[in-house]
Amino acid sequence: MRSNPIPVIAALLLLSLSMAAQDDPRYKISLKSGAIFPPNNITAEKLDQVTRNAVVVEGKRLVILQFEKIPTEKERVTLQQFGIELLDYIPNNAYTATISSPLNAALLAQVNARAIIELSPIQKMQPELAKGNFPPWSVKVAGTVDVWISFPRSFSFVTVIKELQERNFDIISSVYKDYRVIALRVAVQRVGELAMLPFIDYVQAAPGKDEKLSQFWTNWGRDGVRASILGAPISAGGKNLKGTAVVIGIGDDADPQQHIDFTNRLISRAAGNYWFHGTHVTGIVGGAGIRNEVRAGFAPKSTIVSQIFSNIISNASAYVTDYGMVITNNSYGNNVNECSTFGVYDLYSRILDQQAITLPSLQSVFAAGNSGIINCAPFPDSFRTVLGGYQSAKNVISVGNATPIGFLFERSSRGPARDGRIKPEIIAIGSFIESTVPPPFDFYSENTGTSMSAPAISGGLALLYEKYRLLHPPLPGTNPPNELMKALVCNSGDDWGVPGPDFSHGFGMANFWRANEMLENNHYAVANIAPGPQQTLTVNLPAGVAEFKVMLYWNDPAAAVLA
């Protein structure tokens, strides 16, 4: 007897429809561990199950909540009143959340919640760590791995430290506790146990050691980005900007105070020696040219805070308060030859993005890296080689290296960042640059790399900070918002390469003369936006304008650690 084929076809059709609903892109949640498509599961039974299964500390448990649409501020307040605190946003329409009371299906339905996700340890870990692939730089003691953990803002640092100590986890450092990051040394078999704890939202391998970025290979640099004319006397058509009273932090490998070019302008916080790389970088930013005025830096009257590598970042809050630091230059990176780490947004990236918001006048500049000769398949040669961590943060400026004869230096790292963003944002001439060095090089010598292009941007920024203060009396100490300074640098760039922004040159070759004109002529507007009526900005263009560029820029909130 022949069977009726209809039920089989119907079953296949139902399966197809079910899969289509499950993979609906509107409900895709993009986690570092992989995308998930949660079903609509806000039921009393599911909520009871979550309550029974949850690991709780201080009566709180960590979940992801997804909504049909972004909750309003009123709905967020209502949720908080019922013990549900929404934390970090994760596309699409989802948030990490801590829950401190029984879950109410009716309440969640009222605010259009559609799914609740209990996080597994794997979802709360760096993917390579979850696979048991511990990078060599994170294994200092056999059988252990050094990690960084992030904790939600709904748990205090005191609580997290207490809970970790009670569970016998070894705490290495809490220098970034203000950014909710702690370094631990953990037995390899306990990494999953660590990730399961409700007061931890992410675990990653500790970053590698900071490394200087350079190649050994005129102040080409100042002329190439139109900064020399800003420093020239007014009588010669310049602006007489020298970076006067602008405080710049240099994170590098040297204490350059023995060089005459930094006499009486150096605040040394670097427990280091008088090394070549750091002294050279510092001279590009702010060398005075005392021995040879042709070798003066971009901002020869600036004040320099000297520190060892990323200690300039970890101490930034204190240096802003104590010295008025407004710029940091960072010609270093970590894991500089690792395709697996290039372009990755990690906890260092997150710290820097938070810092840009909590220290609103501080602009950090990073060398993009010198890994452009590496092939990271399946990308074309040289691409997706911008360094991860520091350089891949959203609110910093990452800088590529150009030559003085009009092309990108072959080793200059290129984008995109792992999530597709444009990196580097800008390029400057960092090839064949003469600057300050220790003996036996007779006080000045040549070097090449993004290490040399980043301080060109930092020094040029110092001139713009000085100009901004001059334009805003009667408060000469008034500092601009860091997002304005980044936007000025990027939007004033001369387009290189393919038309428009690209992954090799970013927004082009820096042009500080044009950036200064934008400041002087008030060719910018600063405003806040929120859901509601549209805002209109009217711009009057003079006759004969050949090109009109508009940039909308904001400091983006630090990305959710899981996203």
KABEL-V412679 format. One line per field, one symbol per residue. phi: phi as a letter, one per 40 degrees, with the letter a starting at -180 (. if undefined). Layout:
phi->???
This chain:
phi->.cccccdcccccccccccccccccccbcbcbdchcbbcccbcbdcccccccccccbbfgbbbabbbbcaccccccccccccbgbbcbccbcbfbacabbbadcbcccccccgcbabbcccdccbbddccccgcccdccbcbdgbbcbbbbbcccbcdccccccccccgccccabcbccbgbbcbbbcdcbcccccccccbbabbcdccccbcbabcb.cddcccbfbdcccccccbgcbfcbgdgcbbcbcababccccccbdgbbbcbbcbbcccdccccccccaccgccaccccccbcbcbbbcacfcccccbddcccccbgcbbbbbcaabfcbbdcbcgccbccdcdcccccccbcbcbbbbcchbbcccbbdccddgcfbcccgdccccbcbbbcbbccbgaccccccbcccdcgccaccabacbbgccacacdccfgbababicdccdccccccddcccccdcccbccbcccbccccccccccccccccbgcdgcacbbgchcdbccccccccccfcaababbadiccbbbcbccccgccabbbbbbaccddcdccc
